[in-house]
Amino acid sequence: MKEDDFKAIPFFPEKEICATGARLEDVQLETIQALQVWRVMINRTVHLQFNGLTSGEHKAIQHSRGLAVDCFLSQKEGGTNDFRVMSIHAMQALEAGFKGIGIYWNGLMYSYHFDLGPYRFWSASKKQGENAWNYKTLLCDPRI
């Protein structure tokens, strides 16, 4: 991304993207544009996760290509521990342009993985006592 790109992305300023650990030149404008569209659609505050763009350890190769983002919703606005609400917002991400959609349960709250790669839908939860994930279909609440 370039400095001029941020004029059309008011909800995700350069400072916030850099705070994830990502290098701006590695993040694709299309990813943040889709995230911006989704943010407007759901009318909720969206937080980018640290290492949720191009940095960190990821199974999805779209992250290293700048085509994926991990994010979560503001708990102050409610619904972040309600799988039905989170699922509805996830389906709206399809309309915003994302093709890969995942919902994580980390033990405290749900978060999202969105990418511009091939169509894939899943949910995941941390394996108890391990640094690994249990993957399921997106129709299954990963919390259960």
Contacts in CASP RR format, 6 or more apart in sequence:
PFRMAT RR
TARGET T0000
AUTHOR 0000-0000-0000
METHOD contacts of the structure
MODEL  1
MKEDDFKAIPFFPEKEICATGARLEDVQLETIQALQVWRVMINRTVHLQF
NGLTSGEHKAIQHSRGLAVDCFLSQKEGGTNDFRVMSIHAMQALEAGFKG
IGIYWNGLMYSYHFDLGPYRFWSASKKQGENAWNYKTLLCDPRI
1 14 0 8 1.000
1 17 0 8 1.000
1 24 0 8 1.000
1 25 0 8 1.000
1 27 0 8 1.000
1 28 0 8 1.000
1 29 0 8 1.000
1 32 0 8 1.000
2 24 0 8 1.000
3 14 0 8 1.000
5 29 0 8 1.000
5 32 0 8 1.000
6 12 0 8 1.000
6 13 0 8 1.000
6 14 0 8 1.000
8 33 0 8 1.000
8 36 0 8 1.000
9 32 0 8 1.000
9 33 0 8 1.000
9 36 0 8 1.000
10 36 0 8 1.000
11 36 0 8 1.000
11 39 0 8 1.000
11 40 0 8 1.000
11 46 0 8 1.000
12 32 0 8 1.000
12 35 0 8 1.000
12 36 0 8 1.000
12 39 0 8 1.000
12 46 0 8 1.000
12 48 0 8 1.000
14 24 0 8 1.000
16 48 0 8 1.000
17 24 0 8 1.000
17 27 0 8 1.000
17 32 0 8 1.000
17 48 0 8 1.000
17 53 0 8 1.000
18 24 0 8 1.000
19 48 0 8 1.000
19 50 0 8 1.000
20 48 0 8 1.000
20 49 0 8 1.000
20 50 0 8 1.000
20 51 0 8 1.000
20 52 0 8 1.000
20 53 0 8 1.000
20 55 0 8 1.000
21 50 0 8 1.000
21 51 0 8 1.000
21 53 0 8 1.000
21 54 0 8 1.000
21 55 0 8 1.000
22 52 0 8 1.000
22 53 0 8 1.000
22 54 0 8 1.000
22 55 0 8 1.000
22 66 0 8 1.000
23 54 0 8 1.000
23 55 0 8 1.000
26 53 0 8 1.000
26 54 0 8 1.000
26 64 0 8 1.000
26 66 0 8 1.000
27 53 0 8 1.000
27 54 0 8 1.000
27 66 0 8 1.000
28 65 0 8 1.000
28 66 0 8 1.000
28 67 0 8 1.000
28 116 0 8 1.000
30 67 0 8 1.000
30 116 0 8 1.000
31 53 0 8 1.000
31 66 0 8 1.000
31 67 0 8 1.000
31 68 0 8 1.000
31 69 0 8 1.000
31 115 0 8 1.000
31 116 0 8 1.000
32 69 0 8 1.000
34 93 0 8 1.000
34 96 0 8 1.000
34 97 0 8 1.000
34 98 0 8 1.000
34 114 0 8 1.000
34 116 0 8 1.000
35 46 0 8 1.000
35 69 0 8 1.000
35 71 0 8 1.000
35 96 0 8 1.000
35 114 0 8 1.000
37 95 0 8 1.000
37 96 0 8 1.000
37 97 0 8 1.000
38 46 0 8 1.000
38 89 0 8 1.000
38 92 0 8 1.000
38 93 0 8 1.000
38 96 0 8 1.000
38 98 0 8 1.000
38 114 0 8 1.000
39 46 0 8 1.000
41 92 0 8 1.000
41 95 0 8 1.000
41 96 0 8 1.000
42 73 0 8 1.000
42 89 0 8 1.000
42 92 0 8 1.000
44 73 0 8 1.000
44 74 0 8 1.000
44 77 0 8 1.000
44 89 0 8 1.000
45 73 0 8 1.000
45 74 0 8 1.000
45 76 0 8 1.000
45 77 0 8 1.000
46 71 0 8 1.000
46 72 0 8 1.000
46 73 0 8 1.000
46 74 0 8 1.000
47 71 0 8 1.000
47 72 0 8 1.000
47 73 0 8 1.000
47 74 0 8 1.000
48 69 0 8 1.000
48 70 0 8 1.000
48 71 0 8 1.000
49 70 0 8 1.000
49 71 0 8 1.000
49 72 0 8 1.000
49 111 0 8 1.000
51 57 0 8 1.000
51 70 0 8 1.000
52 58 0 8 1.000
52 63 0 8 1.000
52 68 0 8 1.000
52 69 0 8 1.000
52 70 0 8 1.000
52 71 0 8 1.000
53 63 0 8 1.000
53 66 0 8 1.000
53 68 0 8 1.000
53 69 0 8 1.000
53 70 0 8 1.000
54 63 0 8 1.000
54 64 0 8 1.000
54 66 0 8 1.000
56 63 0 8 1.000
58 64 0 8 1.000
58 68 0 8 1.000
60 68 0 8 1.000
60 113 0 8 1.000
60 115 0 8 1.000
62 68 0 8 1.000
62 100 0 8 1.000
62 115 0 8 1.000
62 116 0 8 1.000
62 117 0 8 1.000
63 115 0 8 1.000
67 115 0 8 1.000
67 116 0 8 1.000
67 117 0 8 1.000
68 113 0 8 1.000
68 114 0 8 1.000
68 115 0 8 1.000
68 116 0 8 1.000
68 117 0 8 1.000
69 113 0 8 1.000
69 114 0 8 1.000
69 115 0 8 1.000
70 104 0 8 1.000
70 111 0 8 1.000
70 112 0 8 1.000
70 113 0 8 1.000
71 111 0 8 1.000
71 112 0 8 1.000
71 114 0 8 1.000
72 80 0 8 1.000
72 109 0 8 1.000
72 110 0 8 1.000
72 111 0 8 1.000
72 112 0 8 1.000
73 79 0 8 1.000
73 80 0 8 1.000
73 86 0 8 1.000
73 89 0 8 1.000
74 80 0 8 1.000
75 109 0 8 1.000
79 85 0 8 1.000
79 86 0 8 1.000
80 86 0 8 1.000
80 109 0 8 1.000
80 110 0 8 1.000
81 109 0 8 1.000
81 110 0 8 1.000
83 103 0 8 1.000
83 110 0 8 1.000
83 141 0 8 1.000
83 143 0 8 1.000
86 103 0 8 1.000
86 110 0 8 1.000
86 112 0 8 1.000
87 103 0 8 1.000
87 138 0 8 1.000
89 112 0 8 1.000
90 101 0 8 1.000
90 102 0 8 1.000
90 103 0 8 1.000
90 112 0 8 1.000
90 138 0 8 1.000
91 101 0 8 1.000
93 101 0 8 1.000
93 112 0 8 1.000
93 114 0 8 1.000
94 101 0 8 1.000
97 116 0 8 1.000
98 114 0 8 1.000
98 115 0 8 1.000
98 116 0 8 1.000
99 115 0 8 1.000
99 116 0 8 1.000
99 117 0 8 1.000
99 118 0 8 1.000
99 119 0 8 1.000
99 120 0 8 1.000
100 113 0 8 1.000
100 114 0 8 1.000
100 115 0 8 1.000
100 116 0 8 1.000
100 117 0 8 1.000
100 118 0 8 1.000
100 119 0 8 1.000
100 120 0 8 1.000
100 121 0 8 1.000
101 112 0 8 1.000
101 113 0 8 1.000
101 114 0 8 1.000
101 120 0 8 1.000
101 121 0 8 1.000
101 122 0 8 1.000
101 138 0 8 1.000
102 112 0 8 1.000
102 113 0 8 1.000
102 114 0 8 1.000
102 121 0 8 1.000
102 122 0 8 1.000
102 123 0 8 1.000
102 124 0 8 1.000
102 138 0 8 1.000
103 110 0 8 1.000
103 111 0 8 1.000
103 112 0 8 1.000
103 113 0 8 1.000
103 122 0 8 1.000
103 123 0 8 1.000
103 124 0 8 1.000
103 138 0 8 1.000
103 142 0 8 1.000
104 110 0 8 1.000
104 111 0 8 1.000
104 112 0 8 1.000
104 113 0 8 1.000
104 123 0 8 1.000
104 124 0 8 1.000
104 125 0 8 1.000
104 133 0 8 1.000
104 142 0 8 1.000
105 123 0 8 1.000
105 124 0 8 1.000
105 125 0 8 1.000
105 126 0 8 1.000
105 141 0 8 1.000
105 142 0 8 1.000
105 143 0 8 1.000
106 125 0 8 1.000
106 126 0 8 1.000
107 125 0 8 1.000
107 126 0 8 1.000
107 143 0 8 1.000
110 142 0 8 1.000
110 143 0 8 1.000
121 137 0 8 1.000
121 138 0 8 1.000
122 135 0 8 1.000
122 136 0 8 1.000
122 137 0 8 1.000
122 138 0 8 1.000
123 135 0 8 1.000
123 136 0 8 1.000
123 137 0 8 1.000
123 138 0 8 1.000
123 139 0 8 1.000
123 140 0 8 1.000
123 141 0 8 1.000
123 142 0 8 1.000
124 133 0 8 1.000
124 134 0 8 1.000
124 135 0 8 1.000
124 136 0 8 1.000
124 142 0 8 1.000
125 133 0 8 1.000
125 134 0 8 1.000
125 142 0 8 1.000
125 143 0 8 1.000
126 132 0 8 1.000
126 133 0 8 1.000
126 134 0 8 1.000
127 133 0 8 1.000
127 134 0 8 1.000
134 142 0 8 1.000
136 142 0 8 1.000
END
